[in-house]
Amino acid sequence: WIPRLVAMGPDGTLSIVGNQRVGTLSATNGYGFLAGASGAPIGGPAPQTGTGESVFFGDIVDITVDAQGNTYAMDQTNSKLLKVTRAGVVTEVVFPFFDTGSAGYNKLAADAAGNIYVAERGYGQGGRITRVDAQGNATLLFNGATIDIGSDKITVDQLAVRPDGQAYFYSWVGGAVYRVDGIGQATLVAGSGD
């Protein structure tokens, strides 16, 4: 088992992904397996909902943990956002605006209210940030398709979200960090942006 992604939960428990398996590591309970079939090939069978080893993941490119300790995994191979509970139950979070084609390279973040933020890189098309609440309702917070920097559209290559939900992103187009306000406007906060 080779770990390759980690995310910290609100209680200090670490969620770990490696070899298409999701687990946790805590000071009190040690390592605990949650879900994913051992030895599943990368880019293998489409992810399933279910529990434990009955679930097959594709290539998980990022994870985050919500306020309740659930792990969210971005399966880029199968264009799915998956929720993995601490009991190992896997469900799909369905929402619009999702694209893992050439615009892919998705990043995840969470705020203290339990909202999940999905960043789509958007190379050549403009990056996007979508907020998904605990009921699965999606809100498009930012759409970079209308922002030109030279001959390129602004991308969303990294994502950070404060506990209060304020989103920040890094765009390699222009090499800058932006803050997203409540009406979808991006304000340059670091770098030149050109």
Secondary structure as UniProt FT lines:
FT   STRAND          5..8
FT   TURN            10..11
FT   STRAND          14..18
FT   TURN            19..20
FT   STRAND          21..26
FT   TURN            27..29
FT   STRAND          30..35
FT   TURN            38..39
FT   TURN            42..43
FT   STRAND          50..52
FT   TURN            53..54
FT   STRAND          60..65
FT   TURN            67..68
FT   STRAND          71..75
FT   TURN            76..79
FT   STRAND          80..84
FT   TURN            86..87
FT   STRAND          89..93
FT   TURN            102..103
FT   STRAND          107..110
FT   TURN            112..113
FT   STRAND          116..120
FT   TURN            123..125
FT   STRAND          128..132
FT   TURN            134..135
FT   STRAND          138..143
FT   HELIX           144..146
FT   STRAND          148..149
FT   TURN            150..151
FT   STRAND          152..153
FT   STRAND          158..161
FT   TURN            163..164
FT   STRAND          167..171
FT   TURN            172..175
FT   STRAND          176..180
FT   TURN            182..183
FT   STRAND          186..191
//
